[in-house]
Amino acid sequence: MNCRNCNQSISANYCGHCGTPVILKRVDAHYIVHEIQHVLHFEKGILYTIQSMLLRPGKNIRTFIIDDRSRLIKPVIYIIITSLIYSVISHFFHLYRYQEGVHSQPHSATSNIMSWIENHYGYANIIMGGFIGLWLKLIYRKSSYNFFEILIMLCFVMGTGMLLLGIFALVEGTTGLHLANIAGAVTLIYCSWAIGQFFSSGKIASYLFAAIAYLLGMISFFMTAFLLGFLIDSLTKLK
């Protein structure tokens, strides 16, 4: 018998080349229980990750990068899920942070780009992390961490920042209080603290450099988004 996945010869219950079972088991009660166990394990993992990011983010992220990658959930999945949580809360209460200044031109490329950022925070944060990572790599150029390790760190930090924004958005949506500025300040303080702790815990200058790099990265990201929208609109008008 040949494997239906890789077409290699099979002499056992599983393909020795790709691991595909000869007979795929039917969906039954055991399958459902197994899936529930996976979901519960995942929820336990994300709760542990959130706790780790709130208490000692720098130490736990360094451990993830250098020593043990089994205790925390995958960083890219983490930032996408936490960003999704914020997006759901924000859209449920109709809280739009970045589109207020572009509603006057609803059909412009800039407005469309801002709308994409609003609706795809997970991917947008990863892109923004690239900008912040470049500034961090420049400011902490003597650090031994490479750009991709810094990007992994930012996925954890920015993901937790999105959870903090989600909490403020939930309070704002249920109480009617305007907390956008406070939420932004708290998130900036947390991210600066977590990033500074990652590079050099306990040094005030490290937290200051982290805040500067974070702000420069955000500014660079949005300036690039607006510039891209402006260029697209300008080229469209020329046609």
C-alpha positions as CSV (number, residue, x, y, z in Angstrom):
1,M,0.0,0.0,0.0
2,N,1.2,3.5,-0.8
3,C,0.7,6.6,1.4
4,R,-2.1,8.8,0.1
5,N,-0.2,11.9,1.1
6,C,3.4,11.3,-0.1
7,N,2.9,8.1,-2.2
8,Q,5.6,6.2,-0.2
9,S,5.3,2.5,0.4
10,I,3.6,1.7,3.8
11,S,4.2,-1.5,5.8
12,A,2.7,-0.4,9.1
13,N,-0.3,1.6,10.5
14,Y,1.5,4.9,9.8
15,C,3.6,6.2,6.9
16,G,7.3,6.1,8.0
17,H,8.0,9.1,5.8
18,C,5.4,11.7,6.7
19,G,3.4,10.1,9.6
20,T,0.0,9.9,7.8
21,P,-2.2,7.1,9.2
22,V,-3.2,4.3,6.9
23,I,-6.8,4.6,8.1
24,L,-8.1,7.9,9.3
25,K,-10.3,7.4,12.4
26,R,-13.9,8.5,12.3
27,V,-15.1,11.5,14.3
28,D,-16.6,10.1,17.5
29,A,-16.8,10.9,21.2
30,H,-13.1,10.2,21.8
31,Y,-12.2,12.7,19.0
32,I,-14.4,15.4,20.6
33,V,-12.9,14.9,24.0
34,H,-9.4,15.0,22.5
35,E,-10.2,18.3,20.8
36,I,-11.6,19.8,24.1
37,Q,-8.4,18.8,25.9
38,H,-6.4,20.6,23.3
39,V,-8.5,23.7,23.7
40,L,-8.2,23.6,27.5
41,H,-4.4,23.2,27.2
42,F,-4.2,26.1,24.9
43,E,-6.3,28.3,27.2
44,K,-4.0,27.3,30.1
45,G,-1.0,28.2,28.0
46,I,-2.2,31.7,27.0
47,L,-3.2,32.5,30.6
48,Y,0.2,31.5,31.8
49,T,1.8,33.6,29.1
50,I,-0.3,36.7,30.0
51,Q,0.7,36.2,33.7
52,S,4.4,35.9,32.7
53,M,4.2,39.0,30.5
54,L,2.6,41.1,33.3
55,L,5.0,40.0,36.1
56,R,8.5,39.5,34.6
57,P,8.3,40.0,30.8
58,G,12.0,40.6,30.2
59,K,13.2,37.5,32.1
60,N,10.5,35.2,30.6
61,I,11.1,36.3,27.1
62,R,14.8,35.9,27.4
63,T,14.2,32.4,28.7
64,F,11.9,31.7,25.8
65,I,14.5,32.8,23.2
66,I,17.6,31.3,24.8
67,D,16.5,28.3,26.9
68,D,12.9,27.0,27.0
69,R,10.3,27.6,24.3
70,S,7.6,25.2,25.7
71,R,6.2,27.2,28.5
72,L,4.9,30.2,26.5
73,I,2.6,30.0,23.5
74,K,4.0,30.9,20.1
75,P,4.6,34.7,19.9
76,V,3.0,35.3,16.5
77,I,-0.1,33.4,17.6
78,Y,-0.1,35.4,20.8
79,I,-0.1,38.8,19.2
80,I,-2.7,37.8,16.6
81,I,-5.1,36.5,19.3
82,T,-4.6,39.4,21.7
83,S,-5.1,41.9,18.9
84,L,-8.2,40.0,17.8
85,I,-9.6,40.3,21.4
86,Y,-9.1,44.1,21.3
87,S,-10.6,44.3,17.8
88,V,-13.7,42.4,18.9
89,I,-14.2,44.7,21.9
90,S,-13.4,47.9,19.9
91,H,-15.8,47.0,17.1
92,F,-18.5,45.9,19.5
93,F,-18.5,49.3,21.2
94,H,-17.8,51.2,17.9
95,L,-14.5,52.6,19.2
96,Y,-12.3,53.7,16.3
97,R,-8.9,55.1,17.2
98,Y,-7.1,55.8,14.0
99,Q,-9.8,56.6,11.5
100,E,-11.1,59.9,13.0
101,G,-8.7,62.0,11.0
102,V,-9.4,60.4,7.6
103,H,-13.2,60.3,7.6
104,S,-13.3,63.5,5.5
105,Q,-11.9,61.5,2.6
106,P,-13.8,58.1,2.9
107,H,-12.7,56.9,-0.5
108,S,-9.1,57.8,-0.3
109,A,-6.3,55.2,-0.2
110,T,-5.2,56.6,3.2
111,S,-8.6,55.9,4.6
112,N,-8.6,52.4,3.2
113,I,-5.1,51.8,4.7
114,M,-6.3,53.0,8.1
115,S,-9.4,50.9,7.8
116,W,-7.2,47.9,7.1
117,I,-5.1,48.6,10.2
118,E,-8.3,48.9,12.3
119,N,-9.6,45.6,11.0
120,H,-6.3,43.6,11.0
121,Y,-4.6,44.6,14.2
122,G,-2.7,41.3,14.5
123,Y,-1.0,41.7,11.1
124,A,-0.6,45.5,11.5
125,N,1.1,45.0,14.9
126,I,3.6,42.6,13.4
127,I,4.4,45.1,10.7
128,M,4.6,47.9,13.2
129,G,6.9,45.6,15.3
130,G,9.3,45.5,12.3
131,F,9.6,49.3,12.5
132,I,10.0,49.3,16.2
133,G,12.5,46.5,16.0
134,L,14.7,48.4,13.5
135,W,14.8,51.3,15.9
136,L,15.6,49.0,18.9
137,K,18.3,47.3,16.9
138,L,19.8,50.7,16.1
139,I,19.6,52.1,19.7
140,Y,20.7,48.8,21.3
141,R,23.2,48.0,18.6
142,K,25.7,46.7,21.2
143,S,23.1,44.0,22.3
144,S,23.8,40.4,21.2
145,Y,20.1,39.9,20.1
146,N,19.5,39.8,16.4
147,F,16.6,41.6,14.7
148,F,14.4,38.5,14.6
149,E,14.8,37.8,18.3
150,I,13.9,41.4,19.0
151,L,10.8,40.9,16.8
152,I,9.8,37.8,18.8
153,M,10.2,39.9,22.0
154,L,7.9,42.6,20.5
155,C,5.2,40.1,19.6
156,F,4.9,39.2,23.3
157,V,5.2,42.8,24.6
158,M,2.9,44.3,22.0
159,G,0.4,41.5,22.4
160,T,0.1,42.2,26.1
161,G,-0.2,45.9,25.3
162,M,-3.2,45.0,23.1
163,L,-4.8,43.2,26.0
164,L,-4.3,46.3,28.2
165,L,-6.0,48.4,25.4
166,G,-8.8,45.8,25.3
167,I,-9.4,46.2,29.0
168,F,-9.6,50.0,28.7
169,A,-11.8,49.7,25.6
170,L,-14.2,47.4,27.6
171,V,-14.4,49.9,30.5
172,E,-14.9,52.8,28.0
173,G,-17.6,51.0,26.1
174,T,-19.5,50.0,29.2
175,T,-19.1,53.3,31.2
176,G,-18.9,55.9,28.4
177,L,-15.8,57.4,29.9
178,H,-13.2,58.6,27.4
179,L,-10.1,56.6,28.3
180,A,-8.2,56.6,25.0
181,N,-5.4,58.9,26.2
182,I,-5.0,57.0,29.5
183,A,-5.0,53.7,27.7
184,G,-2.3,54.9,25.3
185,A,-0.2,56.2,28.2
186,V,-0.5,53.0,30.2
187,T,0.3,50.9,27.2
188,L,3.4,53.0,26.4
189,I,4.6,52.8,30.0
190,Y,4.1,49.0,30.0
191,C,5.9,48.4,26.7
192,S,8.8,50.7,27.6
193,W,9.1,48.8,30.9
194,A,8.9,45.4,29.4
195,I,11.3,46.2,26.5
196,G,13.8,47.9,28.9
197,Q,13.6,44.9,31.2
198,F,14.4,42.6,28.3
199,F,17.5,44.5,27.3
200,S,18.8,45.7,30.7
201,S,16.7,45.2,33.7
202,G,17.0,47.9,36.4
203,K,18.7,50.6,34.4
204,I,16.6,53.7,34.0
205,A,18.3,54.6,30.7
206,S,17.2,51.3,29.2
207,Y,13.6,52.1,29.9
208,L,14.0,55.6,28.4
209,F,15.7,54.2,25.3
210,A,12.9,51.6,25.0
211,A,10.2,54.3,25.1
212,I,12.1,56.4,22.5
213,A,12.4,53.4,20.1
214,Y,8.8,52.4,20.6
215,L,7.5,55.9,19.8
216,L,9.9,56.3,16.8
217,G,8.7,52.9,15.5
218,M,5.0,53.9,15.8
219,I,5.6,57.2,14.2
220,S,7.6,55.6,11.4
221,F,4.9,53.0,10.8
222,F,2.0,55.5,10.5
223,M,4.1,58.0,8.5
224,T,4.8,55.2,6.1
225,A,1.1,54.3,5.9
226,F,0.1,57.9,5.3
227,L,2.9,58.3,2.7
228,L,1.8,55.2,0.9
229,G,-1.8,56.4,0.8
230,F,-0.7,59.8,-0.4
231,L,1.4,58.3,-3.2
232,I,-1.5,56.0,-4.3
233,D,-4.0,58.9,-4.3
234,S,-1.5,61.1,-6.3
235,L,-0.9,58.4,-8.9
236,T,-4.7,57.7,-9.1
237,K,-5.3,61.4,-9.8
238,L,-2.7,61.4,-12.6
239,K,-4.6,58.7,-14.6
